[in-house]
Amino acid sequence: MPIVTCRNLTLHFGTSCILDNAELDIDAGERLCLTGRNGSGKTTLLRLIAGTSEPDSGQIWRAPGLDIATLDQTLLPRDDATVYDAVSAAFDSAGDLLSHYHHLTADAGRNPARVAELHERIDHADAWNIDYRIQSILDRLRLPADTALRNLSGGWLRRVAIARAMVTEPDVLILDEPTNHLDIPTIEWLESTLLSHAGTLIFVSHDRQLMRNLATAVVDIDLGRVRRWNCDYDTYLDRRAQQADIEEKAAEQIASKLKREEVWVRQGVQARRTRSKDRVNALLALREAHRNRRRHATLKLEVDEGERSGSLVKELAGVTKRFGEQTLFHDLNLTIRRGDRLGILGPNGCGKSTLLRVLLEGEPVDSGTVKSGTRLQAAYFDQVKQQLDPDKSVADTIADGRNYVSINGREVHVVTYLANFMFTPDHARSPVKVLSGGEQNRLLLAKLFSLPANLLVLDEPTN
């Protein structure tokens, strides 16, 4: 039985049609995976379903009393709020009471009268069961309740956001790229937890294993069209490939017939004859169908390699790095030479991003030395995209107001260069903040690849 129905949803961003008369039914208890290219409208459709955005036209019906919780693609802000504060915020006023009580009881110099008052208000609100749920999910995710968010890595911030989305036990759980920033054990825990979730699950992911193990149905969003496939992910891939072959053959037939008709019309037409008029009208319809055929852009990557570096790229000798009482790495010796491709693995919070910043000499060490090779030109992709100014245009992000960028000694127009990364001329004029998360990642890659660099440092580039 449907709990959410979407009818004739249409939404435009500028001149781009994100959704074109989209229709979708969502049933209770199903696990629905949304898939599609970056910028195709997956996050937009999630927001419409959740009610945090509105379409240009169309209707969305939700079952009365439906409880919906969401996990956004972006990380929680690194501020002074504690993990307990962030998770309890899912419960509004009751969560606020519990958060105040939690802070007071953790304070050695607490005010007994204030503690008693809050205890009574929590009793009156029947909120102790909420506290139990918060403590339970913090334990399951091994989250430190009293740690400030500013002290957490990206992976731990993601865990906190997952805890906040799941702690309310909602009827509908909406997850946007839930595995971003997570280590493998946490992804496995998340997968098993979602499999046992009693409510409806709607998620966006590019993690094929997650889609394969979770999805009971797949929704493909492609160039404004929304198509539902009532099958598992592997079956969806087979059926989509078959459908693509059918559509490609139909397009080839249209192109072939159009070519023949264009030859005919150039040979001259007796416009007064009804049959010729009909044929001309059919030709015009063919032209329109060919012009409106929806095509994907193709990604073309080229890196400006800069000048050749020395044989030695980086050398760490006896490096130790601590955060408070935690030692991330001790007496580390590491040598990176020209041509190496080094992958850094480890659980969330172990110091992977910190090690990258140490290598780039943007993070001080407690002891040891960091040596850089000669003629080194580094380009750094940071996982939170701090290098992108949301109010700057896409073109200015790449070229800083210039019309051309230099790639391996060639001058390339910025619009042409952006087209290689699947950005349209309209995208080039748009501010960065209107791009999807995936498109922003692609823009950051385009920016980095336009720089002369012989050392690429990438922190979670596939998020």
C-alpha positions in Angstrom: 0.0 0.0 0.0 1.5 3.4 -1.0 2.5 5.7 1.8 3.9 8.4 -0.6 2.7 9.2 -4.1 4.3 11.7 -6.5 2.3 12.9 -9.5 3.5 15.0 -12.5 6.4 16.5 -10.6 8.3 19.1 -12.6 11.2 21.1 -11.3 13.7 23.4 -13.1 17.0 24.9 -11.9 17.6 27.8 -14.3 17.3 26.4 -17.8 17.9 22.8 -16.7 14.9 20.5 -16.3 15.7 18.3 -13.2 12.3 16.5 -13.1 10.0 16.3 -16.1 6.4 15.2 -15.1 7.9 12.6 -12.7 5.6 10.0 -11.1 6.5 7.6 -8.3 4.7 5.4 -5.7 6.4 4.3 -2.5 5.1 1.4 -0.5 5.4 0.7 3.2 8.3 -1.5 4.1 10.2 -1.4 0.8 13.9 -0.5 0.4 14.0 1.9 -2.5 17.4 2.8 -4.1 17.6 6.0 -6.2 20.4 5.9 -8.8 21.6 8.3 -11.6 24.4 10.5 -12.6 25.7 13.4 -10.6 23.3 16.3 -10.8 20.4 14.1 -12.2 18.1 15.1 -9.4 18.5 12.3 -6.8 19.0 14.6 -3.8 16.3 16.9 -5.1 13.7 14.1 -5.3 14.6 13.0 -1.7 14.0 16.6 -0.5 10.6 16.7 -2.3 9.6 13.4 -0.7 10.7 14.6 2.7 8.8 17.9 2.3 11.8 20.1 2.7 11.5 21.4 -0.9 8.6 22.1 -3.3 8.3 21.3 -7.0 7.4 23.9 -9.7 4.3 21.9 -10.4 2.8 18.5 -9.5 1.5 17.0 -6.3 3.0 14.9 -3.5 0.8 12.9 -1.1 2.1 11.5 2.2 0.1 9.2 4.5 -1.3 11.1 7.5 1.0 11.1 10.5 4.0 9.7 8.5 7.2 10.2 10.4 10.2 10.9 8.1 13.9 11.2 9.1 16.7 12.2 6.8 20.4 11.9 6.5 21.9 14.7 4.4 24.9 14.2 2.1 26.9 17.0 3.9 28.8 16.5 7.1 27.6 18.1 10.4 29.3 21.3 11.3 32.4 21.1 13.4 31.3 23.2 16.4 31.2 23.0 20.2 28.1 20.8 20.4 28.7 17.4 21.8 27.8 14.1 20.2 25.0 13.7 22.7 23.7 17.2 21.8 23.7 16.4 18.1 21.8 13.1 18.4 19.3 14.3 21.0 18.4 17.2 18.7 16.4 14.7 16.7 13.7 14.9 19.4 13.2 18.7 19.5 12.0 19.9 23.0 12.4 16.5 24.7 15.9 16.2 23.3 16.7 19.8 24.5 15.7 18.9 28.0 17.8 15.7 28.0 20.8 17.6 26.6 20.7 20.2 29.4 20.3 17.4 32.0 23.2 15.4 30.5 25.5 18.5 30.7 24.5 19.3 34.2 24.9 15.8 35.6 28.4 15.6 34.0 29.5 18.8 35.7 31.2 18.3 39.1 29.9 21.7 40.3 26.3 21.1 39.1 23.3 23.0 40.5 21.2 20.4 42.5 18.1 22.5 42.3 18.4 22.8 38.5 19.1 19.1 38.1 15.9 18.3 40.2 13.8 20.7 38.1 15.0 19.1 34.8 14.5 15.6 36.2 10.9 16.5 37.0 10.3 18.0 33.6 11.8 14.9 31.9 9.5 12.7 34.0 6.5 14.8 33.0 7.5 14.6 29.3 8.0 10.8 29.7 11.4 11.3 28.0 13.6 8.8 29.8 12.8 6.2 27.2 14.2 8.7 24.6 17.4 9.0 26.7 17.6 5.2 26.6 17.3 5.2 22.8 20.0 7.8 22.5 22.4 6.0 24.8 21.6 2.7 23.0 22.5 3.9 19.5 25.6 5.8 20.8 26.8 2.5 22.3 26.0 0.6 19.1 28.0 3.1 17.0 30.7 3.4 19.7 30.2 7.2 19.8 31.7 9.2 22.6 28.7 11.1 24.0 30.7 14.0 25.6 33.1 14.7 22.7 32.7 18.0 20.8 32.0 17.7 17.1 34.9 20.0 16.3 37.3 17.2 17.5 35.8 14.5 15.2 37.0 13.3 11.8 34.8 13.2 8.8 34.0 9.5 9.4 33.0 10.1 13.0 30.8 13.1 12.1 29.1 10.8 9.5 28.4 8.2 12.3 26.9 11.0 14.5 24.6 12.0 11.6 23.5 8.4 11.0 22.7 8.0 14.8 20.6 11.2 14.7 18.6 9.9 11.6 18.0 6.5 13.0 17.4 7.2 16.7 13.8 8.3 16.2 12.9 4.9 14.6 11.0 6.7 11.8 8.3 5.3 9.4 10.5 6.4 6.5 14.2 6.7 6.6 15.8 8.8 3.8 19.6 8.4 3.4 21.6 10.5 0.9 25.0 8.7 0.2 25.1 7.0 3.7 28.4 5.3 3.2 30.4 8.5 2.4 33.3 8.9 4.8 32.7 5.6 6.6 35.2 2.8 7.1 34.5 -0.8 6.1 33.4 -2.1 9.5 30.9 0.8 9.9 29.5 0.2 6.4 29.0 -3.5 7.3 27.2 -2.5 10.5 25.1 0.0 8.7 24.1 -2.5 6.1 23.0 -5.1 8.6 21.1 -2.5 10.6 19.2 -1.2 7.6 18.3 -4.8 6.6 16.6 -5.1 10.0 14.9 -1.7 9.8 11.1 -2.2 10.1 10.1 0.9 8.2 10.5 2.1 4.7 14.0 2.9 3.4 14.8 5.3 0.6 18.4 5.8 -0.2 20.8 7.3 -2.7 24.1 5.5 -3.2 26.9 4.9 -5.7 28.1 1.9 -3.5 27.2 -1.1 -5.7 27.6 -3.6 -2.9 25.2 -1.6 -0.7 22.7 -1.3 -3.5 23.0 -5.0 -4.3 22.5 -6.1 -0.7 19.7 -3.7 0.3 17.5 -2.6 -2.6 14.2 -4.3 -3.2 13.4 -1.8 -6.0 15.4 0.7 -8.0 14.4 4.2 -9.2 16.6 5.5 -12.1 16.7 9.3 -12.6 18.0 10.2 -16.0 17.8 13.5 -17.8 14.5 14.5 -16.0 12.9 11.1 -16.4 12.1 8.9 -13.4 11.7 5.2 -14.0 11.0 2.6 -11.4 12.3 -1.0 -11.7 10.6 -3.5 -9.3 13.6 -5.8 -9.0 16.9 -6.2 -7.2 20.0 -4.2 -8.3 21.6 -6.9 -10.5 18.3 -7.5 -12.4 17.9 -3.8 -12.8 21.3 -3.6 -14.5 20.4 -6.3 -17.0 16.9 -4.8 -17.8 18.4 -1.3 -18.1 21.0 -2.5 -20.6 18.3 -4.2 -22.7 16.2 -1.0 -22.6 19.2 1.1 -23.6 19.7 -1.2 -26.6 16.1 -0.8 -27.7 16.2 3.0 -27.3 19.5 3.2 -29.2 18.1 1.1 -32.1 15.1 3.3 -32.3 17.3 6.4 -32.3 19.3 4.9 -35.2 16.1 4.3 -37.1 15.0 7.9 -36.6 18.4 9.2 -37.7 18.5 6.9 -40.8 15.0 7.9 -41.9 15.8 11.6 -41.2 18.8 11.4 -43.5 16.7 9.9 -46.3 14.0 12.5 -45.9 16.5 15.3 -45.9 17.8 14.1 -49.3 14.3 13.9 -50.6 13.4 17.4 -49.5 16.5 18.9 -51.1 15.5 17.3 -54.5 12.5 19.6 -54.5 8.9 19.3 -53.4 5.6 20.1 -55.1 4.1 21.8 -52.1 0.6 21.8 -53.6 0.3 18.0 -53.5 -1.3 16.8 -50.3 1.1 13.7 -50.1 4.1 16.0 -50.3 2.7 18.3 -47.6 2.2 15.3 -45.3 5.7 14.2 -46.0 7.1 17.6 -45.2 5.2 17.7 -42.0 6.5 14.2 -41.1 10.0 15.5 -41.8 9.5 18.4 -39.5 8.4 16.0 -36.8 11.4 13.8 -37.4 13.7 16.8 -37.0 12.0 17.7 -33.7 12.4 14.2 -32.4 16.0 14.0 -33.3 16.7 17.5 -31.8 15.0 16.5 -28.5 16.8 13.2 -28.2 18.3 13.2 -24.7 22.1 12.7 -24.7 24.6 12.2 -22.0 27.8 14.2 -21.9 31.1 12.3 -21.8 33.8 12.8 -19.1 37.2 13.5 -20.6 40.0 13.8 -18.0 43.4 15.4 -18.6 45.9 16.3 -15.9 48.4 19.1 -16.3 51.4 17.2 -15.1 53.6 20.3 -14.5 57.3 19.9 -14.6 59.0 16.7 -13.6 59.8 16.4 -9.9 62.9 15.1 -8.3 63.2 11.4 -7.6 62.4 11.9 -4.0 58.9 13.3 -3.4 58.4 13.2 0.4 60.3 11.7 3.3 59.0 11.4 6.9 61.6 10.6 9.5 60.6 9.7 13.1 57.3 11.7 12.9 54.9 11.6 15.8 51.5 13.3 15.8 49.1 13.6 18.8 45.7 15.1 19.4 45.3 15.6 23.2 46.0 12.2 24.8 45.5 10.3 21.5 48.6 9.4 19.5 47.7 9.1 15.8 51.1 7.9 14.7 54.4 7.4 16.5 58.0 7.5 15.1 56.7 7.1 11.5 59.2 6.7 8.7 57.9 7.0 5.2 59.5 7.6 1.8 57.5 8.5 -1.3 59.2 8.5 -4.7 58.3 9.8 -8.1 55.7 7.5 -9.7 54.4 6.0 -6.5 50.7 5.5 -6.0 50.1 5.3 -2.3 46.7 4.3 -0.8 46.1 5.1 2.9 43.6 2.8 4.8 42.4 2.7 8.3 39.3 3.0 10.5 37.5 6.4 11.0 39.5 8.8 13.2 42.8 6.9 12.9 44.5 9.9 11.3 44.4 9.4 7.5 43.4 13.0 6.7 45.9 14.3 9.3 48.7 12.3 7.6 47.9 13.9 4.3 48.1 17.3 5.8 51.4 16.4 7.5 52.7 15.3 4.1 51.6 18.6 2.6 53.2 20.4 5.6 49.9 22.0 6.5 49.8 20.3 9.9 52.6 20.6 12.5 54.1 17.5 14.0 55.0 16.9 17.6 58.4 15.4 16.7 60.3 14.2 13.6 60.9 15.9 10.3 59.1 16.2 7.0 61.2 16.7 3.9 60.0 17.6 0.4 61.7 16.8 -2.9 62.7 19.3 -5.5 60.5 21.0 -8.1 57.4 19.7 -6.2 54.0 21.0 -7.3 51.1 19.6 -5.2 47.3 19.6 -5.8 45.1 18.7 -2.8 41.5 17.4 -2.9 40.0 17.8 0.6 37.0 15.7 1.6 34.9 18.7 2.8 35.6 20.8 -0.4 36.8 23.9 1.6 38.6 25.1 -1.5 35.3 25.8 -3.2 33.6 29.2 -2.7 29.8 28.6 -2.9 29.1 32.1 -4.2 31.7 32.0 -7.0 30.7 31.0 -10.5 31.8 27.6 -11.8 33.9 29.3 -14.5 35.6 31.6 -12.1 36.4 28.7 -9.8 38.5 27.3 -12.6 39.9 30.4 -14.3 39.6 33.2 -11.7 37.9 35.6 -14.2 40.0 34.6 -17.2 38.6 33.1 -20.4 41.3 30.5 -20.8 43.1 27.9 -18.8 46.5 26.5 -19.7 46.6 22.6 -19.9 50.0 21.0 -20.7 51.1 24.1 -22.6 47.8 24.6 -24.5 45.3 27.4 -24.0 41.8 26.0 -23.6 38.7 28.1 -23.3 37.2 27.6 -19.8 33.8 26.6 -21.2 35.4 23.9 -23.4 37.5 22.7 -20.5 34.4 22.5 -18.2 32.6 20.6 -21.0 35.3 17.9 -20.6 34.0 17.5 -17.1 30.4 17.3 -18.2 29.5 20.9 -17.3 27.2 22.8 -19.7 27.6 26.6 -20.6 24.7 27.2 -18.2 26.6 25.4 -15.5 29.7 27.6 -16.2 27.7 30.8 -15.4 26.0 29.3 -12.3 27.2 29.7 -8.7 28.9 26.7 -7.1 26.2 26.4 -4.5 23.5 25.3 -7.0 25.6 22.2 -7.9 24.9 18.8 -6.4 27.4 17.2 -4.1 28.7 15.0 -6.8 29.0 17.9 -9.3 30.9 19.9 -6.7 33.4 17.0 -6.3 33.7 16.9 -10.1 34.3 20.7 -10.2 37.0 20.4 -7.5 38.7 17.7 -9.6 38.5 19.9 -12.7 40.1 22.7 -10.7 42.9 20.5 -9.4 43.6 19.0 -12.8 43.9 22.5 -14.4 46.8 23.2 -12.0 50.3 22.2 -13.0 50.9 19.4 -10.5 53.3 16.5 -10.2 51.8 15.4 -6.8 48.1 14.7 -6.5 46.8 14.3 -2.9 43.2 13.0 -2.8 41.2 12.7 0.3 38.0 10.6 -0.3 37.8 11.7 -4.0 34.9 9.3 -4.8 32.5 10.6 -2.1 
